[in-house]
Amino acid sequence: MSKSLLIISRQSPWSGPSAREALDIALAGGAFDLPIGMLFLDDGVFQLSSAQQPTTLQQKDLGANLQALPMFGVEALYVAQRSLAERGLLGQPMRLAAECLDDAALSALIDRYDQVITL
């Protein structure tokens, strides 16, 4: 039986390669039918914002990668409520549906997974 993997993405989509790498790991694992969850935490919540303007920063849009997650079997998507609130994104439209979790639920989520990768 495959071990479950939680990928925690903590970087904004424009702060370096970490956001893209987290998505690449999730997509690759999903292609091999691994049980994968993805948590957007801290500045990683900006990846879900539908108000992004990546071309302004001369960056590539990660929207297509995000939209591909469910097609690759990565449907367990989570976002930290506190991170959304701290960045003024709580209640804003998101690119992808993700379950919003409070601090207690985040701790329980991390405990459910066999392996955790943080990028």
PDB file as gemmi writes it, atoms N, CA and C in Angstrom:
CRYST1    1.000    1.000    1.000  90.00  90.00  90.00 P 1                      
ATOM      1  N   MET A   1       0.838  -1.181   0.000  1.00  0.00           N  
ATOM      2  CA  MET A   1       0.000   0.000   0.000  1.00  0.00           C  
ATOM      3  C   MET A   1       0.887   1.250   0.000  1.00  0.00           C  
ATOM      4  N   SER A   2       0.510   2.221  -0.796  1.00  0.00           N  
ATOM      5  CA  SER A   2       1.269   3.468  -0.900  1.00  0.00           C  
ATOM      6  C   SER A   2       1.106   4.313   0.349  1.00  0.00           C  
ATOM      7  N   LYS A   3       2.182   4.966   0.719  1.00  0.00           N  
ATOM      8  CA  LYS A   3       2.115   5.894   1.842  1.00  0.00           C  
ATOM      9  C   LYS A   3       1.508   7.199   1.350  1.00  0.00           C  
ATOM     10  N   SER A   4       0.738   7.822   2.228  1.00  0.00           N  
ATOM     11  CA  SER A   4       0.116   9.092   1.862  1.00  0.00           C  
ATOM     12  C   SER A   4       1.134  10.220   2.019  1.00  0.00           C  
ATOM     13  N   LEU A   5       0.967  11.245   1.178  1.00  0.00           N  
ATOM     14  CA  LEU A   5       1.898  12.355   1.137  1.00  0.00           C  
ATOM     15  C   LEU A   5       1.127  13.668   1.178  1.00  0.00           C  
ATOM     16  N   LEU A   6       1.524  14.532   2.096  1.00  0.00           N  
ATOM     17  CA  LEU A   6       0.973  15.878   2.161  1.00  0.00           C  
ATOM     18  C   LEU A   6       2.063  16.846   1.720  1.00  0.00           C  
ATOM     19  N   ILE A   7       1.740  17.667   0.738  1.00  0.00           N  
ATOM     20  CA  ILE A   7       2.668  18.688   0.268  1.00  0.00           C  
ATOM     21  C   ILE A   7       2.170  20.024   0.809  1.00  0.00           C  
ATOM     22  N   ILE A   8       3.022  20.695   1.567  1.00  0.00           N  
ATOM     23  CA  ILE A   8       2.680  22.003   2.120  1.00  0.00           C  
ATOM     24  C   ILE A   8       3.408  23.057   1.297  1.00  0.00           C  
ATOM     25  N   SER A   9       2.638  23.890   0.632  1.00  0.00           N  
ATOM     26  CA  SER A   9       3.196  24.945  -0.202  1.00  0.00           C  
ATOM     27  C   SER A   9       3.082  26.265   0.549  1.00  0.00           C  
ATOM     28  N   ARG A  10       4.238  26.841   0.912  1.00  0.00           N  
ATOM     29  CA  ARG A  10       4.265  28.038   1.762  1.00  0.00           C  
ATOM     30  C   ARG A  10       4.758  29.287   1.039  1.00  0.00           C  
ATOM     31  N   GLN A  11       5.112  29.173  -0.221  1.00  0.00           N  
ATOM     32  CA  GLN A  11       5.690  30.305  -0.947  1.00  0.00           C  
ATOM     33  C   GLN A  11       4.695  30.877  -1.949  1.00  0.00           C  
ATOM     34  N   SER A  12       4.760  32.188  -2.121  1.00  0.00           N  
ATOM     35  CA  SER A  12       3.914  32.835  -3.121  1.00  0.00           C  
ATOM     36  C   SER A  12       4.363  32.403  -4.513  1.00  0.00           C  
ATOM     37  N   PRO A  13       3.497  32.536  -5.493  1.00  0.00           N  
ATOM     38  CA  PRO A  13       3.855  32.063  -6.835  1.00  0.00           C  
ATOM     39  C   PRO A  13       4.962  32.872  -7.496  1.00  0.00           C  
ATOM     40  N   TRP A  14       5.279  34.035  -6.976  1.00  0.00           N  
ATOM     41  CA  TRP A  14       6.274  34.892  -7.603  1.00  0.00           C  
ATOM     42  C   TRP A  14       7.566  35.032  -6.799  1.00  0.00           C  
ATOM     43  N   SER A  15       7.722  34.291  -5.713  1.00  0.00           N  
ATOM     44  CA  SER A  15       8.902  34.462  -4.858  1.00  0.00           C  
ATOM     45  C   SER A  15      10.026  33.476  -5.148  1.00  0.00           C  
ATOM     46  N   GLY A  16       9.916  32.737  -6.214  1.00  0.00           N  
ATOM     47  CA  GLY A  16      10.942  31.764  -6.561  1.00  0.00           C  
ATOM     48  C   GLY A  16      10.310  30.487  -7.072  1.00  0.00           C  
ATOM     49  N   PRO A  17      11.107  29.450  -7.233  1.00  0.00           N  
ATOM     50  CA  PRO A  17      10.611  28.209  -7.846  1.00  0.00           C  
ATOM     51  C   PRO A  17       9.814  27.290  -6.910  1.00  0.00           C  
ATOM     52  N   SER A  18       9.757  27.564  -5.623  1.00  0.00           N  
ATOM     53  CA  SER A  18       9.143  26.627  -4.674  1.00  0.00           C  
ATOM     54  C   SER A  18       7.678  26.329  -4.966  1.00  0.00           C  
ATOM     55  N   ALA A  19       6.907  27.333  -5.336  1.00  0.00           N  
ATOM     56  CA  ALA A  19       5.481  27.112  -5.620  1.00  0.00           C  
ATOM     57  C   ALA A  19       5.313  26.158  -6.799  1.00  0.00           C  
ATOM     58  N   ARG A  20       6.066  26.406  -7.852  1.00  0.00           N  
ATOM     59  CA  ARG A  20       5.985  25.541  -9.034  1.00  0.00           C  
ATOM     60  C   ARG A  20       6.473  24.124  -8.712  1.00  0.00           C  
ATOM     61  N   GLU A  21       7.543  24.013  -7.926  1.00  0.00           N  
ATOM     62  CA  GLU A  21       8.061  22.700  -7.551  1.00  0.00           C  
ATOM     63  C   GLU A  21       7.044  21.912  -6.741  1.00  0.00           C  
ATOM     64  N   ALA A  22       6.352  22.571  -5.831  1.00  0.00           N  
ATOM     65  CA  ALA A  22       5.321  21.889  -5.034  1.00  0.00           C  
ATOM     66  C   ALA A  22       4.226  21.345  -5.942  1.00  0.00           C  
ATOM     67  N   LEU A  23       3.801  22.153  -6.908  1.00  0.00           N  
ATOM     68  CA  LEU A  23       2.779  21.693  -7.851  1.00  0.00           C  
ATOM     69  C   LEU A  23       3.294  20.552  -8.717  1.00  0.00           C  
ATOM     70  N   ASP A  24       4.535  20.633  -9.143  1.00  0.00           N  
ATOM     71  CA  ASP A  24       5.121  19.568  -9.963  1.00  0.00           C  
ATOM     72  C   ASP A  24       5.180  18.246  -9.202  1.00  0.00           C  
ATOM     73  N   ILE A  25       5.556  18.305  -7.935  1.00  0.00           N  
ATOM     74  CA  ILE A  25       5.597  17.092  -7.112  1.00  0.00           C  
ATOM     75  C   ILE A  25       4.196  16.496  -6.983  1.00  0.00           C  
ATOM     76  N   ALA A  26       3.221  17.353  -6.733  1.00  0.00           N  
ATOM     77  CA  ALA A  26       1.844  16.874  -6.594  1.00  0.00           C  
ATOM     78  C   ALA A  26       1.346  16.239  -7.886  1.00  0.00           C  
ATOM     79  N   LEU A  27       1.610  16.879  -9.010  1.00  0.00           N  
ATOM     80  CA  LEU A  27       1.163  16.335 -10.295  1.00  0.00           C  
ATOM     81  C   LEU A  27       1.867  15.017 -10.620  1.00  0.00           C  
ATOM     82  N   ALA A  28       3.161  14.940 -10.337  1.00  0.00           N  
ATOM     83  CA  ALA A  28       3.900  13.695 -10.604  1.00  0.00           C  
ATOM     84  C   ALA A  28       3.386  12.565  -9.717  1.00  0.00           C  
ATOM     85  N   GLY A  29       3.182  12.851  -8.453  1.00  0.00           N  
ATOM     86  CA  GLY A  29       2.663  11.829  -7.549  1.00  0.00           C  
ATOM     87  C   GLY A  29       1.261  11.389  -7.928  1.00  0.00           C  
ATOM     88  N   GLY A  30       0.451  12.347  -8.342  1.00  0.00           N  
ATOM     89  CA  GLY A  30      -0.907  12.016  -8.780  1.00  0.00           C  
ATOM     90  C   GLY A  30      -0.908  11.140 -10.015  1.00  0.00           C  
ATOM     91  N   ALA A  31       0.052  11.356 -10.908  1.00  0.00           N  
ATOM     92  CA  ALA A  31       0.148  10.532 -12.114  1.00  0.00           C  
ATOM     93  C   ALA A  31       0.451   9.075 -11.779  1.00  0.00           C  
ATOM     94  N   PHE A  32       1.067   8.839 -10.611  1.00  0.00           N  
ATOM     95  CA  PHE A  32       1.374   7.480 -10.168  1.00  0.00           C  
ATOM     96  C   PHE A  32       0.372   6.970  -9.141  1.00  0.00           C  
ATOM     97  N   ASP A  33      -0.775   7.639  -9.059  1.00  0.00           N  
ATOM     98  CA  ASP A  33      -1.867   7.241  -8.165  1.00  0.00           C  
ATOM     99  C   ASP A  33      -1.474   7.187  -6.694  1.00  0.00           C  
ATOM    100  N   LEU A  34      -0.549   8.039  -6.278  1.00  0.00           N  
ATOM    101  CA  LEU A  34      -0.210   8.122  -4.859  1.00  0.00           C  
ATOM    102  C   LEU A  34      -1.283   8.938  -4.148  1.00  0.00           C  
ATOM    103  N   PRO A  35      -1.620   8.569  -2.919  1.00  0.00           N  
ATOM    104  CA  PRO A  35      -2.584   9.376  -2.157  1.00  0.00           C  
ATOM    105  C   PRO A  35      -1.925  10.681  -1.694  1.00  0.00           C  
ATOM    106  N   ILE A  36      -2.279  11.775  -2.368  1.00  0.00           N  
ATOM    107  CA  ILE A  36      -1.629  13.057  -2.134  1.00  0.00           C  
ATOM    108  C   ILE A  36      -2.647  14.105  -1.716  1.00  0.00           C  
ATOM    109  N   GLY A  37      -2.238  14.901  -0.739  1.00  0.00           N  
ATOM    110  CA  GLY A  37      -2.989  16.084  -0.345  1.00  0.00           C  
ATOM    111  C   GLY A  37      -2.084  17.282  -0.499  1.00  0.00           C  
ATOM    112  N   MET A  38      -2.681  18.444  -0.671  1.00  0.00           N  
ATOM    113  CA  MET A  38      -1.889  19.662  -0.813  1.00  0.00           C  
ATOM    114  C   MET A  38      -2.485  20.732   0.082  1.00  0.00           C  
ATOM    115  N   LEU A  39      -1.602  21.339   0.887  1.00  0.00           N  
ATOM    116  CA  LEU A  39      -1.996  22.389   1.826  1.00  0.00           C  
ATOM    117  C   LEU A  39      -1.306  23.687   1.438  1.00  0.00           C  
ATOM    118  N   PHE A  40      -2.093  24.738   1.275  1.00  0.00           N  
ATOM    119  CA  PHE A  40      -1.565  26.068   0.986  1.00  0.00           C  
ATOM    120  C   PHE A  40      -1.547  26.849   2.289  1.00  0.00           C  
ATOM    121  N   LEU A  41      -0.347  27.252   2.692  1.00  0.00           N  
ATOM    122  CA  LEU A  41      -0.117  27.850   4.004  1.00  0.00           C  
ATOM    123  C   LEU A  41       0.749  29.099   3.838  1.00  0.00           C  
ATOM    124  N   ASP A  42       0.645  30.024   4.767  1.00  0.00           N  
ATOM    125  CA  ASP A  42       1.430  31.258   4.732  1.00  0.00           C  
ATOM    126  C   ASP A  42       1.239  31.948   3.372  1.00  0.00           C  
ATOM    127  N   ASP A  43       2.336  32.404   2.740  1.00  0.00           N  
ATOM    128  CA  ASP A  43       2.209  33.093   1.452  1.00  0.00           C  
ATOM    129  C   ASP A  43       1.776  32.161   0.323  1.00  0.00           C  
ATOM    130  N   GLY A  44       1.779  30.860   0.563  1.00  0.00           N  
ATOM    131  CA  GLY A  44       1.309  29.903  -0.429  1.00  0.00           C  
ATOM    132  C   GLY A  44      -0.152  30.105  -0.800  1.00  0.00           C  
ATOM    133  N   VAL A  45      -0.932  30.758   0.084  1.00  0.00           N  
ATOM    134  CA  VAL A  45      -2.346  30.995  -0.225  1.00  0.00           C  
ATOM    135  C   VAL A  45      -2.506  31.929  -1.419  1.00  0.00           C  
ATOM    136  N   PHE A  46      -1.482  32.740  -1.714  1.00  0.00           N  
ATOM    137  CA  PHE A  46      -1.559  33.627  -2.870  1.00  0.00           C  
ATOM    138  C   PHE A  46      -1.650  32.843  -4.180  1.00  0.00           C  
ATOM    139  N   GLN A  47      -1.207  31.592  -4.181  1.00  0.00           N  
ATOM    140  CA  GLN A  47      -1.321  30.762  -5.380  1.00  0.00           C  
ATOM    141  C   GLN A  47      -2.775  30.548  -5.769  1.00  0.00           C  
ATOM    142  N   LEU A  48      -3.660  30.556  -4.793  1.00  0.00           N  
ATOM    143  CA  LEU A  48      -5.073  30.308  -5.057  1.00  0.00           C  
ATOM    144  C   LEU A  48      -5.855  31.564  -5.421  1.00  0.00           C  
ATOM    145  N   SER A  49      -5.257  32.717  -5.233  1.00  0.00           N  
ATOM    146  CA  SER A  49      -5.957  33.973  -5.491  1.00  0.00           C  
ATOM    147  C   SER A  49      -6.276  34.127  -6.970  1.00  0.00           C  
ATOM    148  N   SER A  50      -7.510  34.463  -7.257  1.00  0.00           N  
ATOM    149  CA  SER A  50      -7.891  34.660  -8.654  1.00  0.00           C  
ATOM    150  C   SER A  50      -7.527  36.058  -9.138  1.00  0.00           C  
ATOM    151  N   ALA A  51      -7.037  36.907  -8.242  1.00  0.00           N  
ATOM    152  CA  ALA A  51      -6.689  38.284  -8.602  1.00  0.00           C  
ATOM    153  C   ALA A  51      -5.222  38.434  -8.995  1.00  0.00           C  
ATOM    154  N   GLN A  52      -4.551  37.354  -9.277  1.00  0.00           N  
ATOM    155  CA  GLN A  52      -3.136  37.421  -9.644  1.00  0.00           C  
ATOM    156  C   GLN A  52      -2.945  38.081 -11.000  1.00  0.00           C  
ATOM    157  N   GLN A  53      -1.840  38.774 -11.137  1.00  0.00           N  
ATOM    158  CA  GLN A  53      -1.450  39.375 -12.408  1.00  0.00           C  
ATOM    159  C   GLN A  53       0.029  39.055 -12.644  1.00  0.00           C  
ATOM    160  N   PRO A  54       0.321  37.808 -12.967  1.00  0.00           N  
ATOM    161  CA  PRO A  54       1.726  37.379 -13.069  1.00  0.00           C  
ATOM    162  C   PRO A  54       2.505  38.086 -14.172  1.00  0.00           C  
ATOM    163  N   THR A  55       1.845  38.502 -15.232  1.00  0.00           N  
ATOM    164  CA  THR A  55       2.571  39.153 -16.325  1.00  0.00           C  
ATOM    165  C   THR A  55       3.131  40.505 -15.888  1.00  0.00           C  
ATOM    166  N   THR A  56       2.495  41.145 -14.910  1.00  0.00           N  
ATOM    167  CA  THR A  56       3.006  42.406 -14.377  1.00  0.00           C  
ATOM    168  C   THR A  56       4.393  42.220 -13.785  1.00  0.00           C  
ATOM    169  N   LEU A  57       4.621  41.048 -13.181  1.00  0.00           N  
ATOM    170  CA  LEU A  57       5.916  40.723 -12.574  1.00  0.00           C  
ATOM    171  C   LEU A  57       6.800  39.900 -13.509  1.00  0.00           C  
ATOM    172  N   GLN A  58       6.369  39.766 -14.746  1.00  0.00           N  
ATOM    173  CA  GLN A  58       7.061  38.950 -15.738  1.00  0.00           C  
ATOM    174  C   GLN A  58       7.249  37.516 -15.249  1.00  0.00           C  
ATOM    175  N   GLN A  59       6.183  36.975 -14.690  1.00  0.00           N  
ATOM    176  CA  GLN A  59       6.178  35.599 -14.192  1.00  0.00           C  
ATOM    177  C   GLN A  59       5.182  34.774 -14.995  1.00  0.00           C  
ATOM    178  N   LYS A  60       5.366  33.487 -14.961  1.00  0.00           N  
ATOM    179  CA  LYS A  60       4.446  32.573 -15.623  1.00  0.00           C  
ATOM    180  C   LYS A  60       3.293  32.267 -14.678  1.00  0.00           C  
ATOM    181  N   ASP A  61       2.096  32.221 -15.214  1.00  0.00           N  
ATOM    182  CA  ASP A  61       0.898  31.939 -14.435  1.00  0.00           C  
ATOM    183  C   ASP A  61       0.845  30.459 -14.061  1.00  0.00           C  
ATOM    184  N   LEU A  62       0.604  30.171 -12.783  1.00  0.00           N  
ATOM    185  CA  LEU A  62       0.505  28.791 -12.310  1.00  0.00           C  
ATOM    186  C   LEU A  62      -0.923  28.253 -12.383  1.00  0.00           C  
ATOM    187  N   GLY A  63      -1.843  29.036 -12.916  1.00  0.00           N  
ATOM    188  CA  GLY A  63      -3.250  28.645 -12.960  1.00  0.00           C  
ATOM    189  C   GLY A  63      -3.498  27.313 -13.641  1.00  0.00           C  
ATOM    190  N   ALA A  64      -2.842  27.075 -14.763  1.00  0.00           N  
ATOM    191  CA  ALA A  64      -3.041  25.810 -15.484  1.00  0.00           C  
ATOM    192  C   ALA A  64      -2.581  24.627 -14.640  1.00  0.00           C  
ATOM    193  N   ASN A  65      -1.465  24.788 -13.927  1.00  0.00           N  
ATOM    194  CA  ASN A  65      -0.972  23.714 -13.061  1.00  0.00           C  
ATOM    195  C   ASN A  65      -1.971  23.440 -11.937  1.00  0.00           C  
ATOM    196  N   LEU A  66      -2.500  24.503 -11.349  1.00  0.00           N  
ATOM    197  CA  LEU A  66      -3.493  24.336 -10.274  1.00  0.00           C  
ATOM    198  C   LEU A  66      -4.735  23.620 -10.787  1.00  0.00           C  
ATOM    199  N   GLN A  67      -5.220  24.031 -11.953  1.00  0.00           N  
ATOM    200  CA  GLN A  67      -6.418  23.422 -12.521  1.00  0.00           C  
ATOM    201  C   GLN A  67      -6.208  21.957 -12.878  1.00  0.00           C  
ATOM    202  N   ALA A  68      -4.963  21.561 -13.124  1.00  0.00           N  
ATOM    203  CA  ALA A  68      -4.661  20.174 -13.490  1.00  0.00           C  
ATOM    204  C   ALA A  68      -4.647  19.235 -12.283  1.00  0.00           C  
ATOM    205  N   LEU A  69      -4.520  19.768 -11.080  1.00  0.00           N  
ATOM    206  CA  LEU A  69      -4.426  18.904  -9.896  1.00  0.00           C  
ATOM    207  C   LEU A  69      -5.559  17.867  -9.819  1.00  0.00           C  
ATOM    208  N   PRO A  70      -6.836  18.263  -9.900  1.00  0.00           N  
ATOM    209  CA  PRO A  70      -7.898  17.245  -9.822  1.00  0.00           C  
ATOM    210  C   PRO A  70      -7.840  16.232 -10.968  1.00  0.00           C  
ATOM    211  N   MET A  71      -7.388  16.649 -12.143  1.00  0.00           N  
ATOM    212  CA  MET A  71      -7.293  15.722 -13.277  1.00  0.00           C  
ATOM    213  C   MET A  71      -6.235  14.651 -13.031  1.00  0.00           C  
ATOM    214  N   PHE A  72      -5.257  14.961 -12.163  1.00  0.00           N  
ATOM    215  CA  PHE A  72      -4.204  14.004 -11.825  1.00  0.00           C  
ATOM    216  C   PHE A  72      -4.510  13.278 -10.518  1.00  0.00           C  
ATOM    217  N   GLY A  73      -5.731  13.413 -10.036  1.00  0.00           N  
ATOM    218  CA  GLY A  73      -6.143  12.693  -8.832  1.00  0.00           C  
ATOM    219  C   GLY A  73      -5.788  13.386  -7.530  1.00  0.00           C  
ATOM    220  N   VAL A  74      -5.308  14.615  -7.591  1.00  0.00           N  
ATOM    221  CA  VAL A  74      -4.984  15.366  -6.378  1.00  0.00           C  
ATOM    222  C   VAL A  74      -6.204  16.224  -6.048  1.00  0.00           C  
ATOM    223  N   GLU A  75      -7.104  15.642  -5.284  1.00  0.00           N  
ATOM    224  CA  GLU A  75      -8.361  16.322  -4.975  1.00  0.00           C  
ATOM    225  C   GLU A  75      -8.443  16.767  -3.525  1.00  0.00           C  
ATOM    226  N   ALA A  76      -7.521  16.313  -2.688  1.00  0.00           N  
ATOM    227  CA  ALA A  76      -7.498  16.698  -1.277  1.00  0.00           C  
ATOM    228  C   ALA A  76      -6.704  18.001  -1.161  1.00  0.00           C  
ATOM    229  N   LEU A  77      -7.400  19.121  -1.334  1.00  0.00           N  
ATOM    230  CA  LEU A  77      -6.768  20.436  -1.317  1.00  0.00           C  
ATOM    231  C   LEU A  77      -7.250  21.210  -0.102  1.00  0.00           C  
ATOM    232  N   TYR A  78      -6.299  21.826   0.592  1.00  0.00           N  
ATOM    233  CA  TYR A  78      -6.606  22.519   1.841  1.00  0.00           C  
ATOM    234  C   TYR A  78      -5.921  23.881   1.840  1.00  0.00           C  
ATOM    235  N   VAL A  79      -6.525  24.810   2.574  1.00  0.00           N  
ATOM    236  CA  VAL A  79      -5.949  26.137   2.723  1.00  0.00           C  
ATOM    237  C   VAL A  79      -6.107  26.566   4.178  1.00  0.00           C  
ATOM    238  N   ALA A  80      -5.090  27.242   4.703  1.00  0.00           N  
ATOM    239  CA  ALA A  80      -5.105  27.685   6.095  1.00  0.00           C  
ATOM    240  C   ALA A  80      -5.941  28.960   6.229  1.00  0.00           C  
ATOM    241  N   GLN A  81      -6.961  28.876   7.055  1.00  0.00           N  
ATOM    242  CA  GLN A  81      -7.855  30.006   7.280  1.00  0.00           C  
ATOM    243  C   GLN A  81      -7.089  31.220   7.806  1.00  0.00           C  
ATOM    244  N   ARG A  82      -6.207  30.995   8.760  1.00  0.00           N  
ATOM    245  CA  ARG A  82      -5.439  32.095   9.346  1.00  0.00           C  
ATOM    246  C   ARG A  82      -4.583  32.786   8.279  1.00  0.00           C  
ATOM    247  N   SER A  83      -3.967  32.008   7.400  1.00  0.00           N  
ATOM    248  CA  SER A  83      -3.136  32.593   6.344  1.00  0.00           C  
ATOM    249  C   SER A  83      -3.974  33.455   5.400  1.00  0.00           C  
ATOM    250  N   LEU A  84      -5.156  32.974   5.065  1.00  0.00           N  
ATOM    251  CA  LEU A  84      -6.048  33.775   4.223  1.00  0.00           C  
ATOM    252  C   LEU A  84      -6.411  35.087   4.911  1.00  0.00           C  
ATOM    253  N   ALA A  85      -6.777  34.994   6.190  1.00  0.00           N  
ATOM    254  CA  ALA A  85      -7.189  36.184   6.934  1.00  0.00           C  
ATOM    255  C   ALA A  85      -6.042  37.184   7.065  1.00  0.00           C  
ATOM    256  N   GLU A  86      -4.859  36.704   7.383  1.00  0.00           N  
ATOM    257  CA  GLU A  86      -3.702  37.583   7.561  1.00  0.00           C  
ATOM    258  C   GLU A  86      -3.313  38.312   6.280  1.00  0.00           C  
ATOM    259  N   ARG A  87      -3.658  37.750   5.138  1.00  0.00           N  
ATOM    260  CA  ARG A  87      -3.291  38.342   3.859  1.00  0.00           C  
ATOM    261  C   ARG A  87      -4.477  39.010   3.162  1.00  0.00           C  
ATOM    262  N   GLY A  88      -5.588  39.140   3.873  1.00  0.00           N  
ATOM    263  CA  GLY A  88      -6.760  39.821   3.324  1.00  0.00           C  
ATOM    264  C   GLY A  88      -7.469  39.059   2.224  1.00  0.00           C  
ATOM    265  N   LEU A  89      -7.307  37.744   2.199  1.00  0.00           N  
ATOM    266  CA  LEU A  89      -7.911  36.929   1.148  1.00  0.00           C  
ATOM    267  C   LEU A  89      -9.137  36.139   1.604  1.00  0.00           C  
ATOM    268  N   LEU A  90      -9.453  36.195   2.875  1.00  0.00           N  
ATOM    269  CA  LEU A  90     -10.602  35.427   3.393  1.00  0.00           C  
ATOM    270  C   LEU A  90     -11.879  35.949   2.741  1.00  0.00           C  
ATOM    271  N   GLY A  91     -12.628  35.054   2.143  1.00  0.00           N  
ATOM    272  CA  GLY A  91     -13.869  35.427   1.468  1.00  0.00           C  
ATOM    273  C   GLY A  91     -13.684  35.885   0.032  1.00  0.00           C  
ATOM    274  N   GLN A  92     -12.443  35.949  -0.438  1.00  0.00           N  
ATOM    275  CA  GLN A  92     -12.172  36.356  -1.820  1.00  0.00           C  
ATOM    276  C   GLN A  92     -12.307  35.144  -2.749  1.00  0.00           C  
ATOM    277  N   PRO A  93     -12.623  35.382  -4.022  1.00  0.00           N  
ATOM    278  CA  PRO A  93     -12.714  34.260  -4.968  1.00  0.00           C  
ATOM    279  C   PRO A  93     -11.352  33.586  -5.159  1.00  0.00           C  
ATOM    280  N   MET A  94     -11.382  32.276  -5.234  1.00  0.00           N  
ATOM    281  CA  MET A  94     -10.164  31.482  -5.392  1.00  0.00           C  
ATOM    282  C   MET A  94     -10.198  30.749  -6.735  1.00  0.00           C  
ATOM    283  N   ARG A  95      -9.033  30.449  -7.262  1.00  0.00           N  
ATOM    284  CA  ARG A  95      -8.908  29.737  -8.536  1.00  0.00           C  
ATOM    285  C   ARG A  95      -9.344  28.284  -8.444  1.00  0.00           C  
ATOM    286  N   LEU A  96      -9.236  27.726  -7.264  1.00  0.00           N  
ATOM    287  CA  LEU A  96      -9.483  26.304  -7.079  1.00  0.00           C  
ATOM    288  C   LEU A  96     -10.155  26.106  -5.736  1.00  0.00           C  
ATOM    289  N   ALA A  97     -11.130  25.235  -5.677  1.00  0.00           N  
ATOM    290  CA  ALA A  97     -11.806  24.964  -4.409  1.00  0.00           C  
ATOM    291  C   ALA A  97     -10.876  24.193  -3.482  1.00  0.00           C  
ATOM    292  N   ALA A  98     -10.707  24.712  -2.278  1.00  0.00           N  
ATOM    293  CA  ALA A  98      -9.887  24.063  -1.264  1.00  0.00           C  
ATOM    294  C   ALA A  98     -10.611  24.181   0.067  1.00  0.00           C  
ATOM    295  N   GLU A  99     -10.503  23.147   0.873  1.00  0.00           N  
ATOM    296  CA  GLU A  99     -11.138  23.150   2.189  1.00  0.00           C  
ATOM    297  C   GLU A  99     -10.376  24.097   3.113  1.00  0.00           C  
ATOM    298  N   CYS A 100     -11.088  25.035   3.701  1.00  0.00           N  
ATOM    299  CA  CYS A 100     -10.492  26.026   4.587  1.00  0.00           C  
ATOM    300  C   CYS A 100     -10.432  25.453   6.005  1.00  0.00           C  
ATOM    301  N   LEU A 101      -9.230  25.420   6.599  1.00  0.00           N  
ATOM    302  CA  LEU A 101      -9.029  24.785   7.895  1.00  0.00           C  
ATOM    303  C   LEU A 101      -8.509  25.767   8.933  1.00  0.00           C  
ATOM    304  N   ASP A 102      -9.023  25.642  10.167  1.00  0.00           N  
ATOM    305  CA  ASP A 102      -8.486  26.437  11.269  1.00  0.00           C  
ATOM    306  C   ASP A 102      -7.243  25.742  11.822  1.00  0.00           C  
ATOM    307  N   ASP A 103      -6.605  26.362  12.822  1.00  0.00           N  
ATOM    308  CA  ASP A 103      -5.338  25.841  13.336  1.00  0.00           C  
ATOM    309  C   ASP A 103      -5.449  24.416  13.878  1.00  0.00           C  
ATOM    310  N   ALA A 104      -6.526  24.115  14.603  1.00  0.00           N  
ATOM    311  CA  ALA A 104      -6.699  22.765  15.165  1.00  0.00           C  
ATOM    312  C   ALA A 104      -6.853  21.726  14.053  1.00  0.00           C  
ATOM    313  N   ALA A 105      -7.614  22.085  13.022  1.00  0.00           N  
ATOM    314  CA  ALA A 105      -7.820  21.164  11.905  1.00  0.00           C  
ATOM    315  C   ALA A 105      -6.523  20.965  11.114  1.00  0.00           C  
ATOM    316  N   LEU A 106      -5.683  22.005  11.042  1.00  0.00           N  
ATOM    317  CA  LEU A 106      -4.393  21.863  10.353  1.00  0.00           C  
ATOM    318  C   LEU A 106      -3.517  20.826  11.036  1.00  0.00           C  
ATOM    319  N   SER A 107      -3.472  20.886  12.342  1.00  0.00           N  
ATOM    320  CA  SER A 107      -2.672  19.935  13.106  1.00  0.00           C  
ATOM    321  C   SER A 107      -3.162  18.509  12.879  1.00  0.00           C  
ATOM    322  N   ALA A 108      -4.471  18.336  12.908  1.00  0.00           N  
ATOM    323  CA  ALA A 108      -5.060  17.008  12.681  1.00  0.00           C  
ATOM    324  C   ALA A 108      -4.777  16.528  11.259  1.00  0.00           C  
ATOM    325  N   LEU A 109      -4.827  17.439  10.302  1.00  0.00           N  
ATOM    326  CA  LEU A 109      -4.557  17.087   8.906  1.00  0.00           C  
ATOM    327  C   LEU A 109      -3.139  16.553   8.752  1.00  0.00           C  
ATOM    328  N   ILE A 110      -2.183  17.270   9.285  1.00  0.00           N  
ATOM    329  CA  ILE A 110      -0.782  16.864   9.159  1.00  0.00           C  
ATOM    330  C   ILE A 110      -0.559  15.494   9.806  1.00  0.00           C  
ATOM    331  N   ASP A 111      -1.219  15.233  10.920  1.00  0.00           N  
ATOM    332  CA  ASP A 111      -1.083  13.944  11.603  1.00  0.00           C  
ATOM    333  C   ASP A 111      -1.643  12.784  10.787  1.00  0.00           C  
ATOM    334  N   ARG A 112      -2.581  13.053   9.877  1.00  0.00           N  
ATOM    335  CA  ARG A 112      -3.213  11.989   9.078  1.00  0.00           C  
ATOM    336  C   ARG A 112      -2.302  11.448   7.980  1.00  0.00           C  
ATOM    337  N   TYR A 113      -1.312  12.209   7.585  1.00  0.00           N  
ATOM    338  CA  TYR A 113      -0.464  11.815   6.463  1.00  0.00           C  
ATOM    339  C   TYR A 113       0.809  11.111   6.940  1.00  0.00           C  
ATOM    340  N   ASP A 114       1.234  10.109   6.159  1.00  0.00           N  
ATOM    341  CA  ASP A 114       2.451   9.364   6.492  1.00  0.00           C  
ATOM    342  C   ASP A 114       3.710  10.200   6.299  1.00  0.00           C  
ATOM    343  N   GLN A 115       3.726  10.985   5.216  1.00  0.00           N  
ATOM    344  CA  GLN A 115       4.903  11.804   4.894  1.00  0.00           C  
ATOM    345  C   GLN A 115       4.442  13.216   4.569  1.00  0.00           C  
ATOM    346  N   VAL A 116       5.286  14.192   4.948  1.00  0.00           N  
ATOM    347  CA  VAL A 116       4.981  15.606   4.700  1.00  0.00           C  
ATOM    348  C   VAL A 116       6.197  16.260   4.062  1.00  0.00           C  
ATOM    349  N   ILE A 117       5.962  16.988   2.982  1.00  0.00           N  
ATOM    350  CA  ILE A 117       7.002  17.769   2.329  1.00  0.00           C  
ATOM    351  C   ILE A 117       6.573  19.230   2.396  1.00  0.00           C  
ATOM    352  N   THR A 118       7.480  20.077   2.839  1.00  0.00           N  
ATOM    353  CA  THR A 118       7.196  21.511   2.904  1.00  0.00           C  
ATOM    354  C   THR A 118       8.108  22.251   1.941  1.00  0.00           C  
ATOM    355  N   LEU A 119       7.500  23.041   1.079  1.00  0.00           N  
ATOM    356  CA  LEU A 119       8.268  23.856   0.121  1.00  0.00           C  
ATOM    357  C   LEU A 119       7.840  25.297   0.235  1.00  0.00           C  
TER     358      LEU A 119                                                      
END                                                                             
